[in-house]
């Protein structure tokens, strides 16, 4: 498994609360959920090696 890069993240407290609740709903840690959301966004935009989704997908 590749080593993960650590870095500080500054985030709006209200947004953090939303992500924290969302992560709990998905049985993920906040860190894991943020990584999941970023990967999904990168995949959607065709930047993660996958096919870029269109509105028809």
Secondary structure, DSSP 4 states (H G I P E B T S, - for coil): -PPPPP------HHHHHHHHHHHHHTT--HHHHHHHHHHHHHHHTT-SSSPPP-TT-
